[in-house]
Amino acid sequence: MRRLLFSALLGLALSSGTGCLLPIYSADPAHRTQQLIFTSEDLRNLLLEWERFWFLDMPDHMTLQRIHGGVL
């Protein structure tokens, strides 16, 4: 029983370090690049959406830099 448990834990440890069975991205370099760009853009937009949800995207009146509100 101990040997079976040890082999199951060893198999789990080895399989988790080698990667997924089904890759998330395509094998074609051009298509994979497009997928990676889309993924990074989604993560970048997630931060902007989070700031908009918590009303953090509004200018703070206590900032050190001055914001010009008129037409230049």
N, C-alpha and C positions, 0 to 999 in steps of 0.2 A: 504494500500500500504506500509505503514511504517512497519507494522508487517511482511509482506511478505519479505521485504528487510532484516529486522533484522533476521528473521528465516533462510534466505539463507546465510547470513554472519556467523551466528552461526553454521550452518551445515557445511559450508566450513572450519571454524576454527577447529571444532571437527574432521572432516574427515582427515584433513591434519596432525593432531598430532597423529593419531592412527596407521599409517603405510599404506602400499600399499594394494590394493585389491589382487593383484597377487604378491606373494613373489618372490624376485629375486633369492633366493637360495633354494636348495632342502631341504626337511624335513628330509631326511636320513643324520645322522651325518657324516658318512664316505664320502658320496658324497658332502655334504656341505663343509667339510674341504678341499677337493680337489678343489672345486670351489673357496673358499677363498684364497687358496695358489696361484691359477692361477691368480686371480684378483690382489693380492698384487705383484706378479711377473711382471704383466703387468704395474702396476704403477711404479715399480722400474725401469723397462726398459724404461719407458717414460722419466724419468729424464736423463738417459744416452743418449737417442736419442736426447733430447733437447740440451745437452751439445755438442754432436757431430755435430748437425746442426749449432750451433753458434760458432764452432771451439773453445770451451772452454776445450776440453779434451786434448789439447796439453800442454806439460810441459812448465811452465813459467821459464825463465832464471833468474828472480829476486827473486826466492823463497829462504827461509832461509835454507831449508834442501837441502843437496847435493844429486844429482841423479847420481849413478854410471852407466856409459854407456858401460863399458867393461865387459868381461867375468870374473866371479869370480872363 
